[in-house]
Amino acid sequence: MPTFFDQPILNSPYYYPGRHWELNEVGQPTQNIIEKRRKAEFITPVPPARGQPGQGALQLNTSGGEANETYELYSSINAVRQAVDIWRNLSPANWQVTPETARLLEFWRNQSGPIRPFFCQVEAVETLIWLTEVAPKSSTGKTMLERLAKVNADANPDLLRIALKMATGAGKTTVMAMIIAWQTINACRRPTSNLYTKAFLIVTPGITIRDRLRVLQPNDPESYYRNRGLVPQDMLGDLEKARIVITNYHAFKRRERLEISAGGKKLLQGRTGERIQTLESEGQMIQRVMAELMGSRNLLVINDEAHHCYREKPPSEEQPAKLSADQKDDAKKNTEAARLWISGIEAVNRQLKVAKVVDLSATPFFLAGSGYIEGSLFPWTVSDFSLMDAIECGIVKLPRVPVEDNLPLSQSQAPMYRELWQHIKKEMPRTAQQAKALSPLALPAPLQTALDVLYGHYAKVYAAWEAAKLGVHPCFIVVCNNMATSRLVYQLISGFEGPDGQAHHGRLELFDNYDQFNQPRALPRTLLIDSGQLESGDALDESFREVAKPLIERFKKDLVERKRDARAGENLTEAELLREMMNTVGRPGQLGESIRCVVSVSMLTEGWDANTVTHVLGVRAFGTQLLCEQVVGRALRRQSYTLNDEARFDVEYADVFGIPFTFTAQPQVVTPRAPKPSLHVHAISPEREALEITFPCVAGYRVAPAEEHFTAEFSAESRLILRPQDIGPSEVKAAGIIGAPVDMSLEYLRDLRTSTLVMELTQHLLEAHWRDGNGEPVYGLFPKLSRIVRQWLDGGYLQCEHGTVPAMLKYKTLASLACEKIQNAITRSESKHRPIH
């Protein structure tokens, strides 16, 4: 019998998933295979840390309310699934659907060839068809529709929303195309029916997805209907009659029609005049966004990544859960986005009439700030093909997370790299001004070690892909919290130019943007991107322009060379260029083909579909598990869709550090805690000011050495011990809930030559401790200091324990510690016969 280590994939992606791995009461595999489909339920697709309990019970408010509704919702989803299963197995004569629908169903279910719909894609459309055409004809179906109407009346007044939950990478775009085909063909051949429409509004969370979904237009050169054979040839003509508008929700924001200052408005208004209305009206906004659909009725709205769209619940008397500053910021942004999105759809419904709204998302959960329990599933969800289902069908990569490291258990019960941010956040810059004063080489040691450990495994994957001649590179992504952090991480990884104009190579060789001649590469290997601004279409801020300008100019030049047209880059905006670069990562012959590493501000939460991502590092706080899955989802898209000899996909892995990804998706009620009492220490009266104790402020001291010769006196205090608990784990075991684990370490750093380390430490020692009266390093002392640095290294005063290596002294923070030990030894020797200044 296979085990989940060597054969995690149990099912074909194209047929009913009739097997699953059994999980015990704490959510971990028992290695038993259950010969039936997994029920829809909360499932954690990653293992807990070694030595810690598993998923455990749901932490819910069991007294009633939304928590109990969560259980009922999954019971409803399973009931709909069972009804669709029974209906699917009937003979076509008993399907109770139109002949056109029956034709499409048989075509999708029985299609063969290299491109055909996955079972999960067909099931999602089947569920919508069953609710539309079949459910109204039975008492069971009517009961389910009544429940759907009730939850929508509570959460979405005047709208009928239906949510289809599908794991990231399961192919939501194909599902959209199938829904449009089913609706349009029926509407063309049954013009009097109000169940179908030829008018579609597709709303996306950003420009990236909006641009990518052009394949849903029947006349697009890459149209899915033709290229993927989703519709029989004799029905393609009907699709030309579909009217489809694809927009990002930001377009719903009403714009100014008159560019005028506040003072100008008051002047026009006059002392007693009516208020000047310069904003678009609701009708004008709709005319601008969807002119092609004006005059249409009975619209079908499709929301892609619909977890951004909901009407927040009115505040309740219950005290809300306490949020951190980062969580409050995220909650505010989420609420504003959701309000704008749902308000736009409500406006369309008032003006044109919306028949129904179909929501597609891997994570249709309410976010913090919604007024609902954070992580609650949308109550209008009717189907669920979860990430665990997708893993067992091989449709997505298997995420592996740290489960064990070489830190003492007493210090860290969970692996440090499972939630890296909690260990480094106090040392990270919060503003651009703070970042300017910090060298990339001075980033916290645990962050640099995490990069090295994960990069060491990436280098092995890179070598394997090169040996297999795949023609593309694996991609490593780093997700940061702000521009200040991303700029430093980007420079550390890819190299930077110092204040003196000297080029510093990137710490990670395969991501270095400088060549052997210290010149910027014509095609950079690492890309810095602000996905938040690119998705909204906003202009780039000044700090981003400053950092990304060399990349922008190089890629404009490259575009001209590729197209052999001097005007090719004339009308391209910077945002368009960067978006194109990001969208083509891992695609040979396109702008992003050379990119091996992407450092992102914001989260790359959705809309980025590079299928070559193999490694992810999170350098930010993750307030919700929904955010975790969104970011991890960028790495889950498969690289190969070739079936093996068993008609299944081979397993592919994505290794994830720094993202506390457990995704129980459990709505949790947090009990508020009273703040701890604080004590204000101060003088009780002015008369006591005379008792104030003051101390002199010593800026520092230095020993003036003999210019011709000086020595160092090493002692026990000169010893520097590198331990994982101080600088981050040097050995990590990563594993998925199923599939093979992997050991990661710093083995690749052991090849650093001692002479190279001596040179770099000496340079650091000079710059930190040996400067002249003008503040310039005394480079003439380099030979003498390098001799002392080598004495320190050869004398065994550097001790590397538990997998740490001398090369870690390349970290500026550790180099500073080492140089301080060496400088103290020099001072100890020279102070016996030299003056102290």
FENTACOR-V635500 format. One record per residue. N is the residue number from 1. RES is the residue in one small letter. BURIAL is 1 if it has 9 or more other ideal C-beta (glycine too) atoms within 8 Angstrom, else 0. Layout:
n->N res->RES burial->BURIAL
n->N res->RES burial->BURIAL
//
This chain:
n->1 res->m burial->0
n->2 res->p burial->0
n->3 res->t burial->0
n->4 res->f burial->1
n->5 res->f burial->1
n->6 res->d burial->0
n->7 res->q burial->0
n->8 res->p burial->1
n->9 res->i burial->1
n->10 res->l burial->1
n->11 res->n burial->1
n->12 res->s burial->0
n->13 res->p burial->1
n->14 res->y burial->0
n->15 res->y burial->0
n->16 res->y burial->0
n->17 res->p burial->1
n->18 res->g burial->0
n->19 res->r burial->1
n->20 res->h burial->1
n->21 res->w burial->1
n->22 res->e burial->1
n->23 res->l burial->0
n->24 res->n burial->1
n->25 res->e burial->0
n->26 res->v burial->1
n->27 res->g burial->1
n->28 res->q burial->1
n->29 res->p burial->1
n->30 res->t burial->0
n->31 res->q burial->0
n->32 res->n burial->0
n->33 res->i burial->1
n->34 res->i burial->1
n->35 res->e burial->0
n->36 res->k burial->0
n->37 res->r burial->0
n->38 res->r burial->1
n->39 res->k burial->0
n->40 res->a burial->1
n->41 res->e burial->0
n->42 res->f burial->1
n->43 res->i burial->1
n->44 res->t burial->1
n->45 res->p burial->1
n->46 res->v burial->1
n->47 res->p burial->1
n->48 res->p burial->1
n->49 res->a burial->1
n->50 res->r burial->0
n->51 res->g burial->0
n->52 res->q burial->0
n->53 res->p burial->0
n->54 res->g burial->1
n->55 res->q burial->1
n->56 res->g burial->0
n->57 res->a burial->0
n->58 res->l burial->0
n->59 res->q burial->0
n->60 res->l burial->1
n->61 res->n burial->1
n->62 res->t burial->0
n->63 res->s burial->0
n->64 res->g burial->0
n->65 res->g burial->0
n->66 res->e burial->1
n->67 res->a burial->1
n->68 res->n burial->1
n->69 res->e burial->1
n->70 res->t burial->1
n->71 res->y burial->0
n->72 res->e burial->0
n->73 res->l burial->1
n->74 res->y burial->1
n->75 res->s burial->0
n->76 res->s burial->1
n->77 res->i burial->1
n->78 res->n burial->1
n->79 res->a burial->1
n->80 res->v burial->1
n->81 res->r burial->1
n->82 res->q burial->0
n->83 res->a burial->1
n->84 res->v burial->1
n->85 res->d burial->0
n->86 res->i burial->0
n->87 res->w burial->1
n->88 res->r burial->0
n->89 res->n burial->0
n->90 res->l burial->0
n->91 res->s burial->0
n->92 res->p burial->0
n->93 res->a burial->0
n->94 res->n burial->0
n->95 res->w burial->1
n->96 res->q burial->0
n->97 res->v burial->1
n->98 res->t burial->1
n->99 res->p burial->0
n->100 res->e burial->1
n->101 res->t burial->1
n->102 res->a burial->1
n->103 res->r burial->1
n->104 res->l burial->1
n->105 res->l burial->1
n->106 res->e burial->1
n->107 res->f burial->1
n->108 res->w burial->1
n->109 res->r burial->0
n->110 res->n burial->0
n->111 res->q burial->1
n->112 res->s burial->0
n->113 res->g burial->0
n->114 res->p burial->0
n->115 res->i burial->0
n->116 res->r burial->0
n->117 res->p burial->1
n->118 res->f burial->1
n->119 res->f burial->1
n->120 res->c burial->1
n->121 res->q burial->1
n->122 res->v burial->1
n->123 res->e burial->1
n->124 res->a burial->1
n->125 res->v burial->1
n->126 res->e burial->1
n->127 res->t burial->1
n->128 res->l burial->1
n->129 res->i burial->1
n->130 res->w burial->1
n->131 res->l burial->1
n->132 res->t burial->0
n->133 res->e burial->1
n->134 res->v burial->1
n->135 res->a burial->1
n->136 res->p burial->0
n->137 res->k burial->0
n->138 res->s burial->0
n->139 res->s burial->0
n->140 res->t burial->0
n->141 res->g burial->1
n->142 res->k burial->1
n->143 res->t burial->0
n->144 res->m burial->1
n->145 res->l burial->1
n->146 res->e burial->0
n->147 res->r burial->1
n->148 res->l burial->1
n->149 res->a burial->1
n->150 res->k burial->0
n->151 res->v burial->1
n->152 res->n burial->1
n->153 res->a burial->0
n->154 res->d burial->0
n->155 res->a burial->1
n->156 res->n burial->1
n->157 res->p burial->0
n->158 res->d burial->0
n->159 res->l burial->1
n->160 res->l burial->1
n->161 res->r burial->1
n->162 res->i burial->1
n->163 res->a burial->1
n->164 res->l burial->1
n->165 res->k burial->1
n->166 res->m burial->1
n->167 res->a burial->1
n->168 res->t burial->1
n->169 res->g burial->1
n->170 res->a burial->1
n->171 res->g burial->1
n->172 res->k burial->1
n->173 res->t burial->1
n->174 res->t burial->1
n->175 res->v burial->1
n->176 res->m burial->1
n->177 res->a burial->1
n->178 res->m burial->1
n->179 res->i burial->1
n->180 res->i burial->1
n->181 res->a burial->1
n->182 res->w burial->1
n->183 res->q burial->1
n->184 res->t burial->1
n->185 res->i burial->1
n->186 res->n burial->1
n->187 res->a burial->1
n->188 res->c burial->1
n->189 res->r burial->1
n->190 res->r burial->1
n->191 res->p burial->0
n->192 res->t burial->0
n->193 res->s burial->0
n->194 res->n burial->0
n->195 res->l burial->0
n->196 res->y burial->1
n->197 res->t burial->1
n->198 res->k burial->1
n->199 res->a burial->1
n->200 res->f burial->1
n->201 res->l burial->1
n->202 res->i burial->1
n->203 res->v burial->1
n->204 res->t burial->1
n->205 res->p burial->1
n->206 res->g burial->1
n->207 res->i burial->1
n->208 res->t burial->1
n->209 res->i burial->1
n->210 res->r burial->1
n->211 res->d burial->1
n->212 res->r burial->1
n->213 res->l burial->1
n->214 res->r burial->1
n->215 res->v burial->1
n->216 res->l burial->1
n->217 res->q burial->1
n->218 res->p burial->1
n->219 res->n burial->0
n->220 res->d burial->1
n->221 res->p burial->0
n->222 res->e burial->0
n->223 res->s burial->1
n->224 res->y burial->1
n->225 res->y burial->1
n->226 res->r burial->0
n->227 res->n burial->1
n->228 res->r burial->1
n->229 res->g burial->1
n->230 res->l burial->1
n->231 res->v burial->1
n->232 res->p burial->0
n->233 res->q burial->0
n->234 res->d burial->0
n->235 res->m burial->1
n->236 res->l burial->1
n->237 res->g burial->0
n->238 res->d burial->1
n->239 res->l burial->1
n->240 res->e burial->0
n->241 res->k burial->0
n->242 res->a burial->1
n->243 res->r burial->1
n->244 res->i burial->1
n->245 res->v burial->1
n->246 res->i burial->1
n->247 res->t burial->1
n->248 res->n burial->1
n->249 res->y burial->1
n->250 res->h burial->1
n->251 res->a burial->1
n->252 res->f burial->1
n->253 res->k burial->0
n->254 res->r burial->1
n->255 res->r burial->0
n->256 res->e burial->0
n->257 res->r burial->0
n->258 res->l burial->0
n->259 res->e burial->0
n->260 res->i burial->0
n->261 res->s burial->0
n->262 res->a burial->0
n->263 res->g burial->0
n->264 res->g burial->0
n->265 res->k burial->1
n->266 res->k burial->0
n->267 res->l burial->0
n->268 res->l burial->1
n->269 res->q burial->1
n->270 res->g burial->0
n->271 res->r burial->0
n->272 res->t burial->0
n->273 res->g burial->0
n->274 res->e burial->0
n->275 res->r burial->0
n->276 res->i burial->1
n->277 res->q burial->0
n->278 res->t burial->0
n->279 res->l burial->0
n->280 res->e burial->1
n->281 res->s burial->0
n->282 res->e burial->1
n->283 res->g burial->0
n->284 res->q burial->1
n->285 res->m burial->1
n->286 res->i burial->1
n->287 res->q burial->1
n->288 res->r burial->1
n->289 res->v burial->1
n->290 res->m burial->1
n->291 res->a burial->0
n->292 res->e burial->0
n->293 res->l burial->1
n->294 res->m burial->1
n->295 res->g burial->0
n->296 res->s burial->1
n->297 res->r burial->0
n->298 res->n burial->1
n->299 res->l burial->1
n->300 res->l burial->1
n->301 res->v burial->1
n->302 res->i burial->1
n->303 res->n burial->1
n->304 res->d burial->1
n->305 res->e burial->1
n->306 res->a burial->1
n->307 res->h burial->1
n->308 res->h burial->1
n->309 res->c burial->1
n->310 res->y burial->1
n->311 res->r burial->0
n->312 res->e burial->1
n->313 res->k burial->1
n->314 res->p burial->0
n->315 res->p burial->0
n->316 res->s burial->0
n->317 res->e burial->0
n->318 res->e burial->0
n->319 res->q burial->0
n->320 res->p burial->0
n->321 res->a burial->0
n->322 res->k burial->0
n->323 res->l burial->1
n->324 res->s burial->0
n->325 res->a burial->0
n->326 res->d burial->1
n->327 res->q burial->1
n->328 res->k burial->1
n->329 res->d burial->0
n->330 res->d burial->1
n->331 res->a burial->1
n->332 res->k burial->1
n->333 res->k burial->0
n->334 res->n burial->1
n->335 res->t burial->1
n->336 res->e burial->0
n->337 res->a burial->1
n->338 res->a burial->1
n->339 res->r burial->1
n->340 res->l burial->1
n->341 res->w burial->1
n->342 res->i burial->1
n->343 res->s burial->1
n->344 res->g burial->1
n->345 res->i burial->1
n->346 res->e burial->1
n->347 res->a burial->1
n->348 res->v burial->1
n->349 res->n burial->1
n->350 res->r burial->0
n->351 res->q burial->0
n->352 res->l burial->1
n->353 res->k burial->0
n->354 res->v burial->1
n->355 res->a burial->1
n->356 res->k burial->1
n->357 res->v burial->1
n->358 res->v burial->1
n->359 res->d burial->1
n->360 res->l burial->1
n->361 res->s burial->1
n->362 res->a burial->1
n->363 res->t burial->1
n->364 res->p burial->1
n->365 res->f burial->1
n->366 res->f burial->1
n->367 res->l burial->1
n->368 res->a burial->1
n->369 res->g burial->1
n->370 res->s burial->1
n->371 res->g burial->1
n->372 res->y burial->1
n->373 res->i burial->1
n->374 res->e burial->1
n->375 res->g burial->1
n->376 res->s burial->1
n->377 res->l burial->1
n->378 res->f burial->1
n->379 res->p burial->1
n->380 res->w burial->1
n->381 res->t burial->1
n->382 res->v burial->1
n->383 res->s burial->1
n->384 res->d burial->1
n->385 res->f burial->1
n->386 res->s burial->1
n->387 res->l burial->1
n->388 res->m burial->1
n->389 res->d burial->1
n->390 res->a burial->1
n->391 res->i burial->1
n->392 res->e burial->1
n->393 res->c burial->1
n->394 res->g burial->1
n->395 res->i burial->1
n->396 res->v burial->1
n->397 res->k burial->1
n->398 res->l burial->1
n->399 res->p burial->1
n->400 res->r burial->1
n->401 res->v burial->1
n->402 res->p burial->1
n->403 res->v burial->1
n->404 res->e burial->0
n->405 res->d burial->1
n->406 res->n burial->1
n->407 res->l burial->1
n->408 res->p burial->0
n->409 res->l burial->0
n->410 res->s burial->0
n->411 res->q burial->0
n->412 res->s burial->1
n->413 res->q burial->0
n->414 res->a burial->0
n->415 res->p burial->1
n->416 res->m burial->1
n->417 res->y burial->1
n->418 res->r burial->1
n->419 res->e burial->1
n->420 res->l burial->1
n->421 res->w burial->1
n->422 res->q burial->0
n->423 res->h burial->1
n->424 res->i burial->1
n->425 res->k burial->0
n->426 res->k burial->0
n->427 res->e burial->0
n->428 res->m burial->1
n->429 res->p burial->1
n->430 res->r burial->0
n->431 res->t burial->0
n->432 res->a burial->1
n->433 res->q burial->0
n->434 res->q burial->1
n->435 res->a burial->1
n->436 res->k burial->0
n->437 res->a burial->0
n->438 res->l burial->1
n->439 res->s burial->0
n->440 res->p burial->1
n->441 res->l burial->1
n->442 res->a burial->0
n->443 res->l burial->1
n->444 res->p burial->1
n->445 res->a burial->1
n->446 res->p burial->1
n->447 res->l burial->1
n->448 res->q burial->1
n->449 res->t burial->1
n->450 res->a burial->1
n->451 res->l burial->1
n->452 res->d burial->1
n->453 res->v burial->1
n->454 res->l burial->1
n->455 res->y burial->1
n->456 res->g burial->1
n->457 res->h burial->1
n->458 res->y burial->1
n->459 res->a burial->1
n->460 res->k burial->0
n->461 res->v burial->1
n->462 res->y burial->1
n->463 res->a burial->0
n->464 res->a burial->0
n->465 res->w burial->1
n->466 res->e burial->0
n->467 res->a burial->0
n->468 res->a burial->0
n->469 res->k burial->0
n->470 res->l burial->0
n->471 res->g burial->0
n->472 res->v burial->1
n->473 res->h burial->1
n->474 res->p burial->1
n->475 res->c burial->1
n->476 res->f burial->1
n->477 res->i burial->1
n->478 res->v burial->1
n->479 res->v burial->1
n->480 res->c burial->1
n->481 res->n burial->1
n->482 res->n burial->0
n->483 res->m burial->1
n->484 res->a burial->1
n->485 res->t burial->1
n->486 res->s burial->1
n->487 res->r burial->1
n->488 res->l burial->1
n->489 res->v burial->1
n->490 res->y burial->1
n->491 res->q burial->1
n->492 res->l burial->1
n->493 res->i burial->1
n->494 res->s burial->1
n->495 res->g burial->1
n->496 res->f burial->0
n->497 res->e burial->0
n->498 res->g burial->0
n->499 res->p burial->0
n->500 res->d burial->0
n->501 res->g burial->0
n->502 res->q burial->0
n->503 res->a burial->1
n->504 res->h burial->1
n->505 res->h burial->0
n->506 res->g burial->1
n->507 res->r burial->1
n->508 res->l burial->1
n->509 res->e burial->0
n->510 res->l burial->1
n->511 res->f burial->1
n->512 res->d burial->1
n->513 res->n burial->1
n->514 res->y burial->1
n->515 res->d burial->0
n->516 res->q burial->0
n->517 res->f burial->0
n->518 res->n burial->0
n->519 res->q burial->0
n->520 res->p burial->1
n->521 res->r burial->1
n->522 res->a burial->0
n->523 res->l burial->0
n->524 res->p burial->1
n->525 res->r burial->1
n->526 res->t burial->1
n->527 res->l burial->1
n->528 res->l burial->1
n->529 res->i burial->1
n->530 res->d burial->1
n->531 res->s burial->1
n->532 res->g burial->1
n->533 res->q burial->1
n->534 res->l burial->1
n->535 res->e burial->1
n->536 res->s burial->1
n->537 res->g burial->0
n->538 res->d burial->0
n->539 res->a burial->0
n->540 res->l burial->1
n->541 res->d burial->1
n->542 res->e burial->0
n->543 res->s burial->1
n->544 res->f burial->1
n->545 res->r burial->1
n->546 res->e burial->0
n->547 res->v burial->1
n->548 res->a burial->1
n->549 res->k burial->0
n->550 res->p burial->0
n->551 res->l burial->1
n->552 res->i burial->1
n->553 res->e burial->0
n->554 res->r burial->1
n->555 res->f burial->1
n->556 res->k burial->1
n->557 res->k burial->1
n->558 res->d burial->1
n->559 res->l burial->1
n->560 res->v burial->1
n->561 res->e burial->0
n->562 res->r burial->0
n->563 res->k burial->0
n->564 res->r burial->0
n->565 res->d burial->0
n->566 res->a burial->0
n->567 res->r burial->0
n->568 res->a burial->1
n->569 res->g burial->1
n->570 res->e burial->0
n->571 res->n burial->0
n->572 res->l burial->1
n->573 res->t burial->0
n->574 res->e burial->1
n->575 res->a burial->1
n->576 res->e burial->0
n->577 res->l burial->1
n->578 res->l burial->1
n->579 res->r burial->1
n->580 res->e burial->1
n->581 res->m burial->1
n->582 res->m burial->1
n->583 res->n burial->1
n->584 res->t burial->1
n->585 res->v burial->1
n->586 res->g burial->1
n->587 res->r burial->1
n->588 res->p burial->0
n->589 res->g burial->0
n->590 res->q burial->0
n->591 res->l burial->1
n->592 res->g burial->1
n->593 res->e burial->1
n->594 res->s burial->0
n->595 res->i burial->1
n->596 res->r burial->1
n->597 res->c burial->1
n->598 res->v burial->1
n->599 res->v burial->1
n->600 res->s burial->1
n->601 res->v burial->1
n->602 res->s burial->1
n->603 res->m burial->1
n->604 res->l burial->1
n->605 res->t burial->1
n->606 res->e burial->1
n->607 res->g burial->1
n->608 res->w burial->1
n->609 res->d burial->0
n->610 res->a burial->1
n->611 res->n burial->0
n->612 res->t burial->1
n->613 res->v burial->1
n->614 res->t burial->1
n->615 res->h burial->1
n->616 res->v burial->1
n->617 res->l burial->1
n->618 res->g burial->1
n->619 res->v burial->1
n->620 res->r burial->1
n->621 res->a burial->1
n->622 res->f burial->1
n->623 res->g burial->1
n->624 res->t burial->1
n->625 res->q burial->1
n->626 res->l burial->1
n->627 res->l burial->1
n->628 res->c burial->1
n->629 res->e burial->1
n->630 res->q burial->1
n->631 res->v burial->1
n->632 res->v burial->1
n->633 res->g burial->1
n->634 res->r burial->1
n->635 res->a burial->1
n->636 res->l burial->1
n->637 res->r burial->1
n->638 res->r burial->1
n->639 res->q burial->0
n->640 res->s burial->0
n->641 res->y burial->0
n->642 res->t burial->0
n->643 res->l burial->0
n->644 res->n burial->0
n->645 res->d burial->0
n->646 res->e burial->0
n->647 res->a burial->0
n->648 res->r burial->1
n->649 res->f burial->1
n->650 res->d burial->1
n->651 res->v burial->1
n->652 res->e burial->1
n->653 res->y burial->1
n->654 res->a burial->1
n->655 res->d burial->1
n->656 res->v burial->1
n->657 res->f burial->1
n->658 res->g burial->1
n->659 res->i burial->1
n->660 res->p burial->0
n->661 res->f burial->1
n->662 res->t burial->1
n->663 res->f burial->1
n->664 res->t burial->1
n->665 res->a burial->1
n->666 res->q burial->1
n->667 res->p burial->1
n->668 res->q burial->1
n->669 res->v burial->1
n->670 res->v burial->0
n->671 res->t burial->0
n->672 res->p burial->0
n->673 res->r burial->0
n->674 res->a burial->0
n->675 res->p burial->0
n->676 res->k burial->0
n->677 res->p burial->0
n->678 res->s burial->0
n->679 res->l burial->0
n->680 res->h burial->0
n->681 res->v burial->0
n->682 res->h burial->0
n->683 res->a burial->0
n->684 res->i burial->0
n->685 res->s burial->0
n->686 res->p burial->0
n->687 res->e burial->0
n->688 res->r burial->0
n->689 res->e burial->0
n->690 res->a burial->0
n->691 res->l burial->0
n->692 res->e burial->0
n->693 res->i burial->0
n->694 res->t burial->0
n->695 res->f burial->0
n->696 res->p burial->0
n->697 res->c burial->0
n->698 res->v burial->0
n->699 res->a burial->0
n->700 res->g burial->0
n->701 res->y burial->0
n->702 res->r burial->0
n->703 res->v burial->1
n->704 res->a burial->0
n->705 res->p burial->0
n->706 res->a burial->0
n->707 res->e burial->0
n->708 res->e burial->0
n->709 res->h burial->0
n->710 res->f burial->1
n->711 res->t burial->0
n->712 res->a burial->1
n->713 res->e burial->0
n->714 res->f burial->1
n->715 res->s burial->0
n->716 res->a burial->0
n->717 res->e burial->0
n->718 res->s burial->1
n->719 res->r burial->1
n->720 res->l burial->1
n->721 res->i burial->0
n->722 res->l burial->1
n->723 res->r burial->1
n->724 res->p burial->1
n->725 res->q burial->0
n->726 res->d burial->0
n->727 res->i burial->1
n->728 res->g burial->1
n->729 res->p burial->1
n->730 res->s burial->1
n->731 res->e burial->1
n->732 res->v burial->1
n->733 res->k burial->1
n->734 res->a burial->1
n->735 res->a burial->1
n->736 res->g burial->1
n->737 res->i burial->1
n->738 res->i burial->1
n->739 res->g burial->1
n->740 res->a burial->0
n->741 res->p burial->1
n->742 res->v burial->1
n->743 res->d burial->0
n->744 res->m burial->1
n->745 res->s burial->1
n->746 res->l burial->1
n->747 res->e burial->0
n->748 res->y burial->0
n->749 res->l burial->1
n->750 res->r burial->0
n->751 res->d burial->0
n->752 res->l burial->1
n->753 res->r burial->0
n->754 res->t burial->1
n->755 res->s burial->0
n->756 res->t burial->0
n->757 res->l burial->1
n->758 res->v burial->1
n->759 res->m burial->1
n->760 res->e burial->1
n->761 res->l burial->1
n->762 res->t burial->1
n->763 res->q burial->1
n->764 res->h burial->1
n->765 res->l burial->1
n->766 res->l burial->1
n->767 res->e burial->0
n->768 res->a burial->1
n->769 res->h burial->0
n->770 res->w burial->1
n->771 res->r burial->1
n->772 res->d burial->0
n->773 res->g burial->0
n->774 res->n burial->0
n->775 res->g burial->0
n->776 res->e burial->0
n->777 res->p burial->0
n->778 res->v burial->1
n->779 res->y burial->0
n->780 res->g burial->0
n->781 res->l burial->1
n->782 res->f burial->1
n->783 res->p burial->0
n->784 res->k burial->1
n->785 res->l burial->1
n->786 res->s burial->1
n->787 res->r burial->0
n->788 res->i burial->1
n->789 res->v burial->1
n->790 res->r burial->1
n->791 res->q burial->1
n->792 res->w burial->1
n->793 res->l burial->1
n->794 res->d burial->0
n->795 res->g burial->0
n->796 res->g burial->0
n->797 res->y burial->1
n->798 res->l burial->1
n->799 res->q burial->1
n->800 res->c burial->0
n->801 res->e burial->1
n->802 res->h burial->0
n->803 res->g burial->1
n->804 res->t burial->1
n->805 res->v burial->1
n->806 res->p burial->1
n->807 res->a burial->1
n->808 res->m burial->1
n->809 res->l burial->1
n->810 res->k burial->1
n->811 res->y burial->1
n->812 res->k burial->1
n->813 res->t burial->1
n->814 res->l burial->1
n->815 res->a burial->1
n->816 res->s burial->1
n->817 res->l burial->1
n->818 res->a burial->1
n->819 res->c burial->1
n->820 res->e burial->0
n->821 res->k burial->1
n->822 res->i burial->1
n->823 res->q burial->1
n->824 res->n burial->1
n->825 res->a burial->1
n->826 res->i burial->1
n->827 res->t burial->1
n->828 res->r burial->1
n->829 res->s burial->1
n->830 res->e burial->1
n->831 res->s burial->1
n->832 res->k burial->0
n->833 res->h burial->0
n->834 res->r burial->1
n->835 res->p burial->0
n->836 res->i burial->0
n->837 res->h burial->0
//
